[in-house]
Amino acid sequence: MSSLSGTSSAYPVNSNEHWALYNARQSERDVRATCRRAMELAGPGAGRTAVDLGCGAGRETRALLESGWRVTAFDGDPTMLSAVDQPHPALTARRLSFEQITELPDTDLIHAAYALPWQDRPHFDRLWTMIRSALRPGGWIAVDLFGVRDSWAGAPGMTFLTETEAKSLADGLTVEHWHEEDELGAASSGPKHWHVFQLIARRPT
């Protein structure tokens, strides 16, 4: 696992320059585990629609497109989707920060890899409400969330959740996968303690 910056004793840097550098390093890495598992559970896209929130360079967007999904990808950085050949007939790109998003298209899969925590709690809650509203019956949510024991916990402008808070986000949904990581790992600047919840849930049909 890797992220932009930070160690067990330092908050991460959150700036356009750092995100551009981060995205430049992402184009050929493996598809993140939560996205890969969600794609396995949901099956081939076959023309169904997906939303990739905080798509970054677009490694997961590319995987979704290759699996037949029609994807709307959101990110606020100019280097978004640098790993995806464009134009692509099944791709809609929206260069918007999370705070600028006012609505999401109705969709069958919503994915956000390590992206949702990069906003304060009021904006996080506002976007989560939109996520729940946009999900079609039978649709899937696949997200990575930061827990309160993460070494970045307390960083300004970010959201860190307890296990109870994270699980409550799926109230009314069927949880198909839940995994908690709470251990030392690697960030791009060195070791840090990761506390991450992987959540994949499905809206009942």
N, C-alpha and C positions, 0 to 999 in steps of 0.2 A: 504494500500500500504506500502511496506517496501523496503529498500535498504540496501546497505552494511554498510554505516557509514556516519556521517556528521550531522551537525545541520545548523540552519540558519546563523551561523557565522563561519562555518568551512568547508573546502573542504573535499571531501570524500577521504578515503584511498584507494589506488589502488595497491595492492601487492598480490603475490601468497598466502601468509599466510592468508590474509583477505578473499580472494575469496574462499579458502578452507573452512574456517569457515562459510562463507555465504552459500556455497553449502550444508554444513552439516545440515543447518536449513531449507532447501527448499523442502525436498523430499515429504512431505505430505500436503503442502499448497494447496489452491485451484488453479486451472488453471487460468492464468491471463486473464483478461477480453478481451483484444484484440485478443488473440489466440482463446478463446472460441467463440467470435462473428465471427471471420473469418471462423472457422470450421462450424458454423451454416449456414453462407452464402454460403460457398463452397459446403456443403453437405458431405456425407460420402466419405472417401478416395477411397475406391473400387479399390485399386491398383495404384492410382495416386501417383505422387511423390511430396515430400515436402522437403524443406531445413529449418533447425532450426539454425539460426546464434546466437552464444553466448548462447548455450543451457544450460550451467551451469549444475546443478544436473540432468536436463532432465525432469522436471515435464511436460512441454509442449510437449516435444518429446514423452513422454509416452502416453499422451492424443492423439496425432496424430496417433501413432501406434495402439492404441486401436480403433481408428476410421477407420482403414483400410489403412492409408497412408503408403507408403514406404518412409522412412526418411533418409536423410543425415544430420547429426548433426555436427556442428563445435564449438569448444571451445579450448582455449589455456591452460586450467588448468587441472592438472592431476586428479582432482576429478570430471571431467565431467561425466555426465550420471550415477551418483551414485544412482539415483532414478529409473533406468531402469534395468530390468533383462537382462543380456547379457550372451552369444550372442543371438541376436534376428534376425530371418531370414529377416526381413524387415528393418533393421537398418544398416546404414553405419556410423561409427564414424570417424571423422577427427580431430585429436588434432593439431590445428593450431590457432595461434592468427590471428586477422583480417589482420594485416600487412603481414602475411605469406601466405594468400590466394591469389592464382594467377588465379583461375578460379572457377566457380560454375557450377554444372551440370544443364542442361536444366530441368526445373521443373514446376509444376503446382501451387505451393504455397511456398512462402518465408516468414518466420516468424522471427522476432527479437524483443524480449521483453526487453525493457530498456537496450539493449546491444550496439546498434550502436553508441550512444553518447560517449562511452568509447574509443574514438580514436580522433586524431586531425583532423582538417577539410580536409587537403589534402588526408589523408587516408580514411576518411569518403566518400569524393566525388569519390575516386577511387573504393571503394567497392560498392557505389550506382550505378555506371556505370555497374559493373558486375551484380548486382541484376537485373537491367533493361534488360540487355542482356540475362540473363538466363531464364527470365520469358516467358513461352510458351503463344501463343494466348489463351485467356480465362483464363489465370492464375491469381493468387491473390498475392498481397503483403500486409502484416499485420505487422506494426511496431509501437513502442512507441519511441517518440523523445523528447528531452529536449528543452524547450523554454528558452529565454533569461532572463526571470524573475525568473527562478529557483534559489534557494539560493546557489546552487553550481556553478552558471554561473561564468565564469572566471577561473575555475579550469584548470590547465595546462594539455594538452594532451586530452582534451575533446571537444565535439562539441555541441553548443547551437544555436538554430535557432529562427529567428523571425517567426511569423505566415505566412508571405508572402514566406519566404524561405522554410518553411516546406511544404506548399501547392504546391510550384513550383516543388517539387520532383515528384509529380504525374502528371505533364504535359503530356498530351497524353493518360492518363489512365482514367478510370471511377471511381470516388471516390464513394465508397459504404458506407463508415462510416468515420465521422470526429468528434472528440471530444477534447476539450481543457480543461484541468484541471489547475487551477491557484489559489491555496489555500493552507493553512496550513494543513499538514498531519504528519504522523508518519514515521520515519526512525528507523532502529534498534538501533541507539544511542540516539534517542530522536526526538523532533519535528523539522520539517524543512518546508520550503515553496517549494511546488512542482509546477513546470510549465511544463506540459507534453502534447504533442499532440499524440492522437491515430489516426492513419491513416490506413485505409483498402481500397485498390484500386484494380481494375481489368483491365487487358490488354484486349482491344477489340479483339473479335474473327475475 
